[in-house]
């Protein structure tokens, strides 16, 4: 028969439950005891059984992460720190990719193979959060949430970021502005547009509908939007984009149309992805801490799994800052 946790317990001079707790770094076990158990396990070449842990604790130490848009360069920059933080907390991450939240079979999430779920691309009309809630599966939102009270979410101050952009554009003398925003069924799209509109209105600057485009947070949305925006009378002198990927689409469309950025057109993004700082773009944008966005989502989910949260919800909001680079200029 193979070496068991009972053998490790006898060698270390502790109980078998203490061995289990020590090997998963349970803080209730002292550092000295954890080290003694680890030395005993190493001496016996003992490898803990995940299956055994699951049966004894009813915990799998696995977390599912649902992403419906892996082609968006935004998500690799949040998935990596999410993985690292969960790993440091003793959890393995399982990436689940589908074309939409609705395509995620409920059985995949509720077959007792996971302790919790991170929803990274949720829409305001998704039924999945309600299904998870109904079945008692802990979950948190990452980047997007439903916008309703009771959410457990790690998000950005999207409205504040939109306000920052509007104030900068107004200060530069722009009065004919346009927006290429995210989809209307995403909180990131709605909130960034709302903040932008409110700050423009406070400055006496309007945002008319023929200078507004809404769509997916992807390159093609920006590229296809610009020709119609430029056809407006008068044409906009500045465009605020729902994220950096959309902004890069606008930049390329401007280049194709012979429109000079920033001399003829100011373009501003949102998120400050690493590629936004590349010399080929040098995109003026809104920054937030992408890594911390993920890390605080991981910590929140682990606390929710452990029952250490207020059942009324918890929304963690990261601040934003305006990052001036080379795609903005004073209006002529």
C-alpha positions, 0 to 999 in steps of 0.5 A: 500500500502507498504512503498515506496521510496517517503515516505522515501524521505518525512520523510528525507526531500530529493528528491526521486532520492536522496533516491535511490542514498543514499541507494546504497552508491552513493559517490555523496551523502554526508555522512550526507545525506546518514545517514539521509536517512538510519535512515528514511528508518529504521524508516519506515521498508523500503526495496529497491526493486531490481526490481525497481532499475533495471527499473529506472536505467537499472542497475541490480547490478549483475555480472556474473563470468564464471568458467569452472574448479571448480574442480581445487583447484585454483579457490575457492581461487580467487572466495571468494575474488572476491565475497567479493570485488564485494559485497563491491562495491555494486554488487552481484556475480552470478557464471556460471559454464560450461565445456567450454566457448563455452558451455556458452549460449550467452543468459545467459549473454545478457538477461539484468540480469547482468551488466558485466562479469568476465571471469576466465578460458578463452582460447586464442581461445574462441569466447565468448569475441568477442560475449560480445564485439559485444553486448556491455557487459562489461567484464574483464579477471581474471588470463587468458586473450587472450594475445591480445592488448585491453584486460581488465585483472587482471593477473600475471607476468607469464613470469617473474615467469617462469624466476625466476624458471629457474634462481634458477634451473640453480643456483642449477646446474641443466642442465637436466630440464623438464617442465609440462606446461599448455595447449597451448591455455592458456596465463598462460601456454604459458607465464610461459613456455616462461619465463622458456625457455628464461631464460634457453637459456640465461644460455646456458641450453636447454629444449628439446621436449622429456622433455616437456609435455603440458596439463590441469592444473590438478593433472592427467596431472602431475601424468601421465607426470612423467613416460615418463619424467623419461624415457628420456636419460638422465633423468631430475633432475628438473621439473617445473610445470605449477601450484601447482596442476600439481606439486602435481601430479608429487610429487605423481607420484615420490613417486609411482615410488620410486623417492626421492624428492628433492634428486633425483628430484627437483619439482617446482610449480606455484601460491603458493596455501595454500595447497602448504605450507602443511607439507605433500607437502612443495612445492617449488613454485612461489607466487603471491597475489591470493586475490589481483588478484581477487580484482583488477579484481572486481574493474576494471570491476566496472570501466568498467561498469561505463565507467571510463576506457580507451577504448584501454584496461587495463592489471593489472599485479601482480608481482611474487616471488620464494618461496623455501620450501622442494622440491628443491635441488642442482643437483648431 
